[in-house]
Amino acid sequence: MFDGNFRSAFEQGMAPIGKALHKKGVSPDAITVVGVAMAGACAVAIGLGRFPLAVLLLLLTGLPDALDGAVAKAAGKAGPRGAYLDSVSDRLSDGLLFAGAGWYLAVGDEPRLAMLPFALYIAASLVSYQRAKAESLGFDAKGGLMERAERFIALGFGLLFKALFVPTLWVMLALTIATAAARFYKVWGQASGTAPSRPRPNRRARRRSARPVSDMRQRARARAEARRRNRR
């Protein structure tokens, strides 16, 4: 949902900040690493139940994720290498955050709730994988109610209101599964509309059809040779 409605406007707003950081000599890769480190610190804060600190660290996790692309574009380094690093760091950051939530629930009154963040991470990974695989096949899998930006916002809401933390995770899980299903349906429809591959012609049929042609050529050559002899 964020990618479809606000991504372009957001990137335009971040462009001046990216240029300023580039002039200061800040590397986009360094910003990405800082974002992963902030995610690890946020995970520890969640696991210890220090939710106000976790909210602050979550903001510091999302900020580098928004800035590294702007700095890379300002430096002219936007390319496959940076995109690959950014994608891997995003998955790592998500895993750390959900691990922190699982840690917090595992030491609580209902340890079985620790499976909730685990299930949420599986669903979120499926959403990300569907988009990556679809784009590699030439399809479009963007969109959905719970993409990565929405997950950050929802998690921040749950951390801000501690009593609503577990219900927020349930809502996130439901919307993430709905997003995965919607993307699957979207790509499935696109793939079903592609033209089927043409069957390969039978080699035996080729050989059979080639024989009459070769016989006709031999007969024509024999007739031409006979005419030449008669003229002589």
C-alpha positions as CSV (number, residue, x, y, z in Angstrom):
1,M,0.0,0.0,0.0
2,F,2.8,2.4,0.8
3,D,4.7,1.5,-2.3
4,G,1.7,2.2,-4.5
5,N,0.6,5.5,-2.9
6,F,3.4,7.3,-1.2
7,R,6.7,5.8,-2.4
8,S,7.5,8.3,-5.1
9,A,6.5,11.4,-3.0
10,F,8.5,10.0,-0.1
11,E,11.6,9.5,-2.2
12,Q,11.4,13.0,-3.5
13,G,11.2,14.4,0.0
14,M,14.3,12.4,1.1
15,A,16.4,13.4,-2.0
16,P,17.7,16.7,-0.4
17,I,18.7,14.9,2.8
18,G,20.4,12.2,0.8
19,K,22.4,14.9,-1.1
20,A,23.4,16.6,2.1
21,L,24.6,13.3,3.6
22,H,26.5,12.5,0.5
23,K,28.4,15.8,0.6
24,K,29.3,15.0,4.2
25,G,31.0,11.8,3.0
26,V,28.4,9.4,4.4
27,S,28.3,6.0,2.7
28,P,25.0,4.4,1.9
29,D,26.4,1.0,3.0
30,A,27.3,2.4,6.3
31,I,23.8,3.7,6.8
32,T,22.4,0.3,6.0
33,V,24.7,-1.3,8.6
34,V,23.6,1.2,11.2
35,G,20.0,0.3,10.5
36,V,20.6,-3.3,11.2
37,A,22.5,-2.5,14.4
38,M,19.5,-0.4,15.5
39,A,17.2,-3.3,14.7
40,G,19.3,-5.5,16.9
41,A,19.2,-3.0,19.8
42,C,15.4,-2.6,19.3
43,A,15.0,-6.4,19.5
44,V,16.9,-6.5,22.8
45,A,14.7,-3.7,24.2
46,I,11.5,-5.5,23.1
47,G,12.8,-8.8,24.7
48,L,13.5,-7.0,28.0
49,G,10.1,-5.4,28.0
50,R,11.4,-1.8,27.7
51,F,8.8,-0.7,25.2
52,P,9.4,3.1,25.3
53,L,13.0,2.6,24.5
54,A,12.0,0.1,21.8
55,V,9.8,2.6,20.1
56,L,12.7,5.1,19.9
57,L,15.1,2.4,18.5
58,L,12.4,1.3,16.0
59,L,12.3,4.9,14.7
60,L,16.1,4.8,14.4
61,T,15.8,1.5,12.6
62,G,13.4,2.8,10.0
63,L,15.3,6.1,9.4
64,P,18.5,4.5,8.0
65,D,16.3,2.2,5.8
66,A,14.8,5.4,4.3
67,L,18.1,7.2,3.9
68,D,20.4,4.7,2.4
69,G,18.6,4.7,-1.0
70,A,18.5,8.5,-1.1
71,V,22.3,8.7,-0.4
72,A,23.0,6.0,-3.0
73,K,21.1,7.9,-5.6
74,A,22.9,11.2,-4.7
75,A,26.2,9.4,-5.0
76,G,25.3,7.7,-8.2
77,K,25.9,4.3,-6.6
78,A,22.3,3.0,-6.9
79,G,22.6,-0.4,-8.6
80,P,22.3,-4.2,-8.1
81,R,24.9,-4.3,-5.4
82,G,23.2,-1.8,-3.2
83,A,19.8,-3.3,-3.9
84,Y,21.0,-6.7,-2.9
85,L,22.5,-5.4,0.4
86,D,19.4,-3.5,1.2
87,S,17.1,-6.5,0.6
88,V,19.3,-8.8,2.7
89,S,19.5,-6.2,5.5
90,D,15.7,-5.8,5.5
91,R,15.2,-9.5,6.0
92,L,17.8,-9.6,8.8
93,S,16.2,-6.6,10.5
94,D,12.7,-8.1,10.3
95,G,14.1,-11.3,11.8
96,L,15.7,-9.5,14.7
97,L,12.6,-7.5,15.5
98,F,10.3,-10.6,15.5
99,A,12.9,-12.5,17.5
100,G,12.8,-9.8,20.2
101,A,9.0,-10.0,20.3
102,G,9.2,-13.8,20.6
103,W,11.7,-13.5,23.4
104,Y,9.4,-11.1,25.3
105,L,6.4,-13.5,24.9
106,A,8.4,-16.6,25.7
107,V,9.3,-15.4,29.2
108,G,5.7,-14.2,29.9
109,D,2.7,-15.8,31.4
110,E,1.8,-17.6,28.1
111,P,5.0,-18.9,26.5
112,R,3.1,-20.4,23.6
113,L,2.4,-16.9,22.3
114,A,6.1,-16.8,21.3
115,M,4.9,-18.7,18.2
116,L,2.9,-15.6,17.1
117,P,6.0,-13.5,16.0
118,F,7.4,-16.7,14.4
119,A,4.3,-17.1,12.3
120,L,4.3,-13.4,11.5
121,Y,7.9,-13.6,10.3
122,I,7.0,-16.6,8.0
123,A,4.1,-14.7,6.5
124,A,6.2,-11.5,6.1
125,S,9.0,-13.4,4.4
126,L,6.5,-15.0,2.0
127,V,5.2,-11.5,1.1
128,S,8.7,-10.3,0.3
129,Y,9.6,-13.5,-1.6
130,Q,6.5,-13.3,-3.8
131,R,7.4,-9.9,-4.9
132,A,11.1,-10.8,-5.6
133,K,10.2,-14.0,-7.5
134,A,7.4,-12.3,-9.5
135,E,9.7,-9.5,-10.6
136,S,12.4,-12.0,-11.7
137,L,9.7,-13.6,-13.9
138,G,8.6,-10.3,-15.3
139,F,5.3,-10.0,-13.3
140,D,4.1,-7.3,-10.8
141,A,3.4,-8.4,-7.2
142,K,3.3,-5.0,-5.5
143,G,0.6,-3.9,-3.2
144,G,-1.2,-5.2,-0.2
145,L,-2.5,-4.1,3.2
146,M,0.6,-5.1,5.2
147,E,3.9,-4.4,3.5
148,R,7.1,-3.6,5.4
149,A,6.3,0.0,6.0
150,E,2.9,-0.9,7.4
151,R,4.5,-3.6,9.6
152,F,6.8,-1.0,11.1
153,I,4.0,1.4,11.9
154,A,1.8,-1.4,13.4
155,L,4.7,-2.7,15.5
156,G,5.4,0.8,16.7
157,F,1.7,1.2,17.7
158,G,1.8,-2.1,19.6
159,L,5.0,-1.0,21.4
160,L,3.6,2.4,22.3
161,F,0.5,0.8,23.9
162,K,1.8,-2.2,25.8
163,A,-1.6,-3.6,26.6
164,L,-2.3,-3.8,22.8
165,F,1.0,-5.5,21.9
166,V,-0.4,-9.0,21.5
167,P,-3.7,-8.0,19.8
168,T,-1.6,-5.8,17.4
169,L,0.5,-8.8,16.5
170,W,-2.6,-10.9,15.7
171,V,-3.9,-8.1,13.5
172,M,-0.6,-7.9,11.7
173,L,-0.6,-11.6,11.1
174,A,-4.1,-11.6,9.7
175,L,-3.3,-8.7,7.3
176,T,0.0,-10.1,6.3
177,I,-1.5,-13.4,5.4
178,A,-4.2,-11.5,3.4
179,T,-1.4,-9.6,1.6
180,A,0.4,-12.9,0.7
181,A,-2.9,-14.3,-0.6
182,A,-3.7,-11.2,-2.6
183,R,-0.2,-11.2,-4.2
184,F,-0.4,-14.9,-5.0
185,Y,-3.8,-14.4,-6.7
186,K,-2.4,-11.3,-8.6
187,V,0.7,-13.1,-10.0
188,W,-1.3,-16.3,-10.7
189,G,-3.6,-14.3,-12.9
190,Q,-0.8,-12.7,-14.7
191,A,1.0,-16.0,-15.2
192,S,-2.2,-17.6,-16.5
193,G,-2.6,-15.0,-19.1
194,T,0.8,-15.6,-20.8
195,A,1.0,-17.4,-24.1
196,P,1.8,-21.1,-23.8
197,S,5.1,-22.3,-25.2
198,R,4.9,-23.7,-28.8
199,P,5.3,-27.5,-29.0
200,R,8.5,-28.6,-30.7
201,P,7.9,-30.2,-34.1
202,N,8.4,-33.9,-34.4
203,R,11.7,-34.8,-36.0
204,R,10.3,-37.9,-37.5
205,A,7.6,-35.9,-39.2
206,R,10.4,-33.6,-40.6
207,R,12.2,-36.6,-42.0
208,R,9.1,-38.0,-43.5
209,S,8.2,-34.8,-45.2
210,A,11.7,-34.3,-46.5
211,R,11.8,-37.6,-48.4
212,P,9.2,-36.7,-51.0
213,V,10.8,-33.4,-51.6
214,S,14.2,-35.0,-52.2
215,D,12.6,-37.6,-54.6
216,M,11.0,-34.8,-56.6
217,R,14.3,-33.0,-56.9
218,Q,16.0,-36.1,-58.2
219,R,13.3,-36.7,-60.8
220,A,13.5,-33.1,-61.9
221,R,17.3,-33.4,-62.3
222,A,16.9,-36.6,-64.3
223,R,14.4,-35.0,-66.7
224,A,16.7,-32.0,-67.2
225,E,19.6,-34.3,-68.0
226,A,17.5,-36.2,-70.5
227,R,16.5,-33.0,-72.2
228,R,20.1,-31.9,-72.6
229,R,21.0,-35.2,-74.1
230,N,18.1,-35.0,-76.6
231,R,19.2,-31.5,-77.7
232,R,22.7,-32.8,-78.4
